[in-house]
Amino acid sequence: MPKDDLTPKDPHDRLFKRVMSDEANVRQFIKEFLPIELSSQIDLKEMKLIPTEKIKGYNKYYMDIAVECKISDTKGQLYFVFEHKSYPDPGVLLQILNYMTVTWDEQKKKNKPLIPIIPVVIYHGSSSWNVTTHFQGQFDSLNESIKPYVPEFNYVLVDLTQIPNKEIEQKAKDTPFLMASLLLMKLVALGDIEGIIKIAVIIKLSEEERIILILYLFYTLDVDQDTMQRIVKELGGEEIMPSLAEKLMSKGEIKGKQDLLIKQLRRKFGLSSSEEKMIRSVTDEAKLDAAAEAVLDAKSKDEVLKMLG
């Protein structure tokens, strides 16, 4: 399926953040996908998501997901930084180190004790993850006399491509949206169309969650129209959004873009006749696509409609 600059710049990242914005999904992920020696020490009842933008005299840094939680036998806290990658990124260690230094410097300025940060990289790319999991490992060579003076830390690697589908289903069985999303991120990267069609749990999700996942497939799968229509039909897309396939496949037609945006807004927020008329008056395809993209994360319809002005 053709893609252009009007599609989300990183639909993988958008889906990941949408899933992990739900604390129930984060708890399940920590409990089931992190090493037992780590997850067993975390008080999941006390964990909470925290803001992920750090400025304070620096360039802006955006951590994918940050979680504040307590270790069961101490009074300390941990920040979990989840890094989602759809390709092997050799710069991930420096990126993590930036997160750490910005966070710690902010704590220092507020006269707060420094808090340990445990980085977690979630990977689902088609290539093997060949990036070292410890900071000193990225240097070509380090003499033993030099190592004590070079920073060192590890990150937890969760490589979805190396976890069998059945194991993902079992680990995330209590959080169906998490389960379906992790499976899709893996299978999309592998190009496993038949595997995608077999994810039966999608049919049991809420309408909003199903729409999110089906749109994710539109933006990420490179398949012909017939194959995409088959996927949408098998996953219940035609049931929840009639003509979804046709509307998205005809991205070059302004009316198709208007129809899609109206349908999304009507289903999520409700839409008045005057608001629908306003959308019909918009002929800027870039604005229509940007608004349709924004619906997924929007908290109100005004947030979307103002993008059409």
Secondary structure as GFF3:
##gff-version 3
##sequence-region A 1 309
A	DSSP	alpha_helix	11	19	.	.	.	ID=ss1
A	DSSP	alpha_helix	23	33	.	.	.	ID=ss2
A	DSSP	alpha_helix	36	39	.	.	.	ID=ss3
A	DSSP	beta_strand	42	49	.	.	.	ID=ss4
A	DSSP	beta_strand	53	54	.	.	.	ID=ss5
A	DSSP	beta_strand	61	62	.	.	.	ID=ss6
A	DSSP	beta_strand	65	71	.	.	.	ID=ss7
A	DSSP	beta_strand	77	85	.	.	.	ID=ss8
A	DSSP	alpha_helix	92	109	.	.	.	ID=ss9
A	DSSP	beta_strand	117	123	.	.	.	ID=ss10
A	DSSP	three_ten_helix	135	138	.	.	.	ID=ss11
A	DSSP	three_ten_helix	147	149	.	.	.	ID=ss12
A	DSSP	beta_strand	156	159	.	.	.	ID=ss13
A	DSSP	three_ten_helix	160	162	.	.	.	ID=ss14
A	DSSP	alpha_helix	165	171	.	.	.	ID=ss15
A	DSSP	alpha_helix	176	190	.	.	.	ID=ss16
A	DSSP	alpha_helix	193	197	.	.	.	ID=ss17
A	DSSP	three_ten_helix	200	204	.	.	.	ID=ss18
A	DSSP	alpha_helix	207	220	.	.	.	ID=ss19
A	DSSP	alpha_helix	225	234	.	.	.	ID=ss20
A	DSSP	alpha_helix	237	240	.	.	.	ID=ss21
A	DSSP	alpha_helix	244	249	.	.	.	ID=ss22
A	DSSP	alpha_helix	254	268	.	.	.	ID=ss23
A	DSSP	alpha_helix	273	280	.	.	.	ID=ss24
A	DSSP	alpha_helix	285	294	.	.	.	ID=ss25
A	DSSP	alpha_helix	301	305	.	.	.	ID=ss26
A	DSSP	three_ten_helix	306	308	.	.	.	ID=ss27
###
